[in-house]
C-alpha cells in the first residue's frame, strides 16, 4: 500500500512557496495586485542600503542634475546677453 502512495505522490506535483504566492497574487483583483506590487517594491526599497539605492537610481539622479545644469546655463546666458545689450547702448 505504501508503494502505491509513493507512486501517486511522485506523479502529483507539489507547488513551491513561490508558486503559491504567485497564484494568490494572480487570484487577487487588478487593484489589489497593483497595491500588492507597490507594497513589495516599498519593502525592497526599505531593505536596500544607501549605496544600492544610489546605484539603482543613478540614471534618474544624473538626468535631474543635467536638467538643472542646463537651466542654470540658460539663465546665465540670458543674464549675460541682457547685460551686454545694456552696456552696448
Backbone as numpy.savetxt, mean C-alpha at the origin, in Angstrom:
# Nx Ny Nz CAx CAy CAz Cx Cy Cz
-10.74 -51.68 9.32 -11.56 -50.49 9.32 -10.70 -49.24 9.32
-9.62 -49.22 10.09 -8.77 -48.04 10.14 -8.08 -47.80 8.81
-7.80 -48.90 8.06 -7.19 -48.74 6.74 -8.17 -48.03 5.80
-9.43 -48.34 5.92 -10.45 -47.70 5.09 -10.53 -46.21 5.41
-10.47 -45.88 6.70 -10.49 -44.47 7.09 -9.24 -43.74 6.58
-8.09 -44.40 6.62 -6.86 -43.79 6.12 -6.95 -43.51 4.63
-7.51 -44.48 3.86 -7.66 -44.28 2.42 -8.60 -43.12 2.13
-9.71 -43.05 2.86 -10.67 -41.96 2.68 -10.03 -40.63 3.08
-9.30 -40.64 4.19 -8.63 -39.42 4.66 -7.58 -38.93 3.68
-6.89 -39.85 2.99 -5.91 -39.45 2.00 -6.57 -38.80 0.79
-7.79 -39.19 0.48 -8.49 -38.66 -0.68 -9.14 -37.31 -0.40
-9.44 -37.02 0.86 -10.08 -35.76 1.23 -9.00 -34.70 1.42
-9.16 -33.58 0.75 -8.18 -32.51 0.92 -8.61 -31.63 2.10
-7.66 -31.40 2.99 -7.93 -30.57 4.16 -7.37 -29.18 3.85
-8.21 -28.15 3.88 -7.74 -26.81 3.52 -6.75 -26.28 4.56
-5.81 -25.50 4.06 -4.84 -24.87 4.95 -5.50 -23.68 5.64
-4.90 -23.16 6.71 -5.47 -21.97 7.37 -5.59 -20.78 6.43
-4.62 -20.62 5.53 -4.70 -19.50 4.57 -5.90 -19.66 3.66
-6.17 -20.90 3.23 -7.33 -21.13 2.37 -8.63 -20.86 3.12
-8.67 -21.22 4.39 -9.87 -20.96 5.19 -10.11 -19.47 5.35
-9.04 -18.70 5.61 -9.17 -17.25 5.74 -9.61 -16.64 4.43
-8.98 -17.10 3.32 -9.35 -16.57 2.01 -10.81 -16.86 1.70
-11.27 -18.04 2.04 -12.67 -18.39 1.78 -13.62 -17.54 2.60
-13.30 -17.29 3.87 -14.19 -16.46 4.68 -14.20 -15.03 4.17
-13.05 -14.52 3.71 -13.02 -13.17 3.15 -13.82 -13.13 1.86
-13.71 -14.18 1.04 -14.46 -14.23 -0.22 -15.95 -14.28 0.05
-16.36 -14.92 1.12 -17.78 -15.03 1.44 -18.36 -13.71 1.95
-17.52 -12.78 2.35 -18.02 -11.49 2.83 -18.59 -10.67 1.69
-19.40 -9.71 2.01 -19.91 -8.79 1.01 -18.77 -7.90 0.54
-18.95 -7.24 -0.59 -17.90 -6.43 -1.19 -17.40 -5.36 -0.24
-18.30 -4.65 0.41 -17.90 -3.58 1.33 -17.11 -4.14 2.51
-17.55 -5.30 2.99 -16.85 -5.92 4.11 -15.46 -6.39 3.68
-15.35 -6.88 2.42 -14.04 -7.30 1.90 -13.09 -6.12 1.83
-13.60 -4.99 1.35 -12.77 -3.79 1.25 -12.31 -3.36 2.63
-13.22 -3.35 3.59 -12.87 -2.96 4.96 -11.85 -3.93 5.55
-12.02 -5.23 5.28 -11.07 -6.22 5.77 -9.68 -5.98 5.17
-9.64 -5.66 3.87 -8.36 -5.38 3.21 -7.70 -4.15 3.80
-8.49 -3.11 4.08 -7.95 -1.88 4.68 -7.37 -2.18 6.05
-8.07 -2.99 6.83 -7.58 -3.34 8.17 -6.27 -4.13 8.09
-6.17 -5.04 7.10 -4.94 -5.81 6.94 -3.77 -4.92 6.56
-4.02 -3.94 5.67 -2.96 -3.03 5.26 -2.51 -2.18 6.44
-3.47 -1.72 7.27 -3.12 -0.94 8.46 -2.27 -1.76 9.41
-2.62 -3.03 9.58 -1.84 -3.90 10.46 -0.42 -4.06 9.93
-0.29 -4.23 8.61 1.05 -4.37 8.03 1.86 -3.10 8.19
1.22 -1.94 8.00 1.92 -0.66 8.17 2.37 -0.47 9.62
1.55 -0.91 10.57 1.91 -0.74 11.97 3.09 -1.63 12.35
3.22 -2.78 11.69 4.30 -3.71 12.00 5.62 -3.33 11.34
5.58 -2.42 10.36 6.80 -2.04 9.65 7.70 -1.17 10.52
9.00 -1.33 10.28 9.93 -0.41 10.92 9.94 0.88 10.11
10.54 1.91 10.67 10.57 3.20 9.98 11.34 3.09 8.67
12.43 2.34 8.68 13.25 2.18 7.47 12.45 1.48 6.37
11.71 0.41 6.72 10.89 -0.28 5.74 9.81 0.63 5.19
9.20 1.47 6.04 8.14 2.37 5.59 8.69 3.37 4.58
9.86 3.95 4.86 10.45 4.91 3.93 10.83 4.23 2.62
11.36 3.01 2.71 11.73 2.30 1.49 10.50 1.99 0.64
9.40 1.62 1.30 8.16 1.29 0.58 7.59 2.54 -0.10
7.66 3.68 0.56 7.04 4.91 0.06 8.04 5.86 -0.59
9.20 5.36 -0.97 10.26 6.21 -1.52 9.80 6.96 -2.77
9.11 6.30 -3.68 8.67 6.96 -4.92 7.72 8.11 -4.63
6.77 7.90 -3.73 5.82 8.96 -3.39 6.53 10.13 -2.73
7.47 9.83 -1.84 8.22 10.89 -1.16 9.03 11.70 -2.16
9.71 11.02 -3.09 10.50 11.72 -4.11 9.62 12.55 -5.03
8.43 12.05 -5.36 7.51 12.81 -6.21 7.07 14.10 -5.52
6.72 14.01 -4.24 6.29 15.20 -3.50 7.44 16.19 -3.37
8.64 15.70 -3.08 9.80 16.60 -2.98 10.11 17.26 -4.33
10.01 16.48 -5.41 10.24 17.03 -6.75 9.22 18.09 -7.12
7.96 17.84 -6.81 6.90 18.82 -7.09 7.12 20.09 -6.28
7.53 19.94 -5.02 7.82 21.11 -4.19 8.99 21.91 -4.72
10.04 21.21 -5.16 11.21 21.90 -5.72 10.84 22.63 -7.00
10.01 22.01 -7.83 9.57 22.66 -9.07 8.76 23.91 -8.78
7.86 23.84 -7.83 7.07 25.02 -7.48 7.96 26.12 -6.91
8.95 25.76 -6.12 9.88 26.74 -5.58 10.67 27.41 -6.71
11.16 26.63 -7.65 11.91 27.21 -8.78 11.02 28.12 -9.63
9.79 27.71 -9.87 8.88 28.55 -10.65 8.60 29.87 -9.94
8.35 29.80 -8.65 8.05 31.04 -7.92 9.28 31.95 -7.87
10.46 31.38 -7.70 11.68 32.20 -7.70 11.94 32.82 -9.06
11.67 32.07 -10.12 11.87 32.64 -11.46 10.87 33.76 -11.74
9.65 33.62 -11.29 8.66 34.68 -11.47 9.09 35.93 -10.70
9.55 35.75 -9.47 10.01 36.90 -8.67 11.20 37.56 -9.34
12.14 36.74 -9.84 13.31 37.29 -10.52 12.91 38.07 -11.78
11.99 37.53 -12.54 11.52 38.24 -13.74 10.85 39.57 -13.37
10.03 39.58 -12.33 9.37 40.80 -11.91 10.39 41.83 -11.43
11.40 41.39 -10.72 12.43 42.34 -10.24 13.20 42.91 -11.41
13.60 42.06 -12.36 14.34 42.54 -13.53 13.49 43.49 -14.38
12.22 43.21 -14.50 11.33 44.08 -15.25 11.18 45.44 -14.54
11.10 45.40 -13.22 10.96 46.64 -12.45 12.23 47.49 -12.58
13.40 46.85 -12.53 14.65 47.58 -12.62 14.92 48.12 -14.02
14.39 47.52 -15.04 14.62 47.97 -16.40 13.81 49.21 -16.74
12.79 49.50 -15.95 12.01 50.69 -16.20 12.77 51.87 -15.75
